[in-house]
Amino acid sequence: MKLTMILLLSPAFSFASGRIPSDIQWSVLMMTLLGGLALFLYGMEKMSLGMKKAAGDSLRSILSALTKNKFVAMSVGAFVTMVVQSSSATTVMLVSFVQSQLMTFSQSLGVILGADIGTTITAQLIAFKLTDYALLLIAVGFALLMFGKTDRQKYFGESLLGFGILFYGMKLMSEAMKPMRSFEPFIQILHNLENPFLGILVGAAFTALIQSSSAFTGIIIVLAQQGLVTLEAGIPLLLGANIGTCITAGLASIGTSQDAKRVALAHVGFKIIGVVIILPFIPWFADLVRMISPANSSPDLMVQAADTPRQIANAHTIFNVGLGLLFLPFTGYFSNLIYKILPDNKEQLALNPVVWHLDDQSIKTPSMALDLARAEIARMAKILGRMLEAVITPFFDNSPAKDKIHPSISLIEGIEIREKKINYLRVKIADYIQKIGQEELSDDQVSEVFAMMSIVSYMENIGDIIQRSVMPMIAKKRALSLTFSEQGQEELIHYHTKVCKQISRLHDVFVEMDLQKAKNIMRKEEKYLDLESKYRVYHLERIHAAKEESVQTHDIHMELLDLLKRITVYTGDIAKTLLSMEKIGN
């Protein structure tokens, strides 16, 4: 922001001092510069969107499957971030995995380090001087987008179109900056950026402003192409950009779960420590970059400018790769430190209705947003499982019971709190899915959106059965001061256990995205419905035999059996809904 104000004020300052070059048309320069910047940022967004669509739903499965080995995790993080063009988007998925216990927080740190490497790929692509072919890239990309026969061809065309627009924006910015090569005040301003503290500050501020380190790196490279930024000035700006992108993620984590805060803190911590380490060695770092990059010893500024963009891109890559290799062996220690800074607050998580996975910033990437919605639905299933498991206890034990997970509250309070969370999550997930439905979706994704809307309603119905139908029966049973018959109690406990397993299987389906388990739920549903009919007959036989306990508890016994049966039917309906989709998580 400071540099922007300086640029805007420079014409007036120079005019007053009598040093403004007469050949600079400031209105045309600013119009071209801002228009080029707009095209550059739009092209980057378009390229990223096309790449994310082409990758489809595979990104989440790639991340979840390949993160047990630290070096593999870092490589996968780099690849996924290269595709989505956003380290923040990658960290959103990581938060989902950590909270779903698909990976530990320590494992996620390797992916975070890889994500930082992935952001440097864009800088390497931008450093290739492809501006002369920008219009050709736009033409080819547009042709594929309009006339491609498959979705993948259209997505590739969209990405190529964005790539072309990006380079055309660079071309406009580069042309606009040419007159500034003879404008001494502007050259002096950029020369001052060789002061590492000022360069880092400007880089962090600009990156936080445009919310993309890749975009700001591209701007640095444009300035370098005109000989306006040296490698010594570019490196502090790059270091500032690395910090700026973390500040954005840190601000986004405010008000989120502890896991989200930990991931953001790890991201910021890695970058700041890395910048502090390299800060005193920037001159030697610049020499190292020149040694392994193209360099020309000519004193001519424009001759040097031909090499500087590639050197800046390499400096960006070397810093982040070095950072990853430096911290990767110590991710375990770093994880423990962050846990000490941000410890778990399980009671707060349990008692307050909050979402763990839903992230509005991911809605523009439907495949990722649907993954997050599935993770939240899996959490709903887990909460339902705990409600159902607990609610049977008071029917057989009149003594006050504590919640199994949180002993500070009673068993009944735990069920009531979880029912409120189910209702809260149903509303939040439904709203989130509706927002996803407003985006551009594939046919499979449209099917998944409709399926999820049905599923969250089914889950809320299960919660209502437990809260509104089963819970009132507890007081009714206690008022009788009677127990079930021995055989009846065994049957109810056994059937309740079976229904709990169905909910557990449902949770696993959403966590693992395994349709075979959904088919297993449907097979079990048939068996459990037959089992309910059998137990109903057994109970009626006891009634016919005038067994006193069975007669006295008849209404409660039959109603409880019927309610458990209804829950079984709902789990089967959810499994059928999942199977009705063409695919899930592929």
Secondary structure, DSSP 8 states (H G I E B T S, - for coil): -HHHHHHHHHHHHHHHHT---TT--HHHHHHHHHHHHHHHHHHHHHHHHHHHHHHTTHHHHHHHHS-SSHHHHHHHHHHHHHHHT-HHHHHHHHHHHHHTTSS-HHHHHHHHHHHHHHTHHHHHHHHS--GGGHHHHHHHHHHHHHH-SSHHHHHHHHHHHHHHHHHHHHHHHHHHHGGGGG-HHHHHHHHHTTSHHHHHHHHHHHHHHHT-HHHHHHHHHHHHHTT-S-HHHHHHHHHHHHHHHHHHHHHHTTTS-HHHHHHHHHHHHHHHHHHHHHGGGHHHHHHHHHHTS-----S-HHHHHTTHHHHHHHHHHHHHHHHHHHHGGGHHHHHHHHHHHS---HHHHHHS---SS--GGGTTSHHHHHHHHHHHHHHHHHHHHHHHHHHTGGGT--S--B-SS-TTSBHHHHHHHHHHHHHHHHHHHHHHHHHHHTS---HHHHHHHHHHHHHHHHHHHHHHIIIIIIHHHHHHHHHHT----HHHHHHHHHHHHHHHHHHHHHHHHHHHT-HHHHHHHHHHHHHHHHHHHHHHHHHHHHHHTT-HHHHHTHHHHHHHHHHHHHHHHHHHHHHHHHHHSS-S--
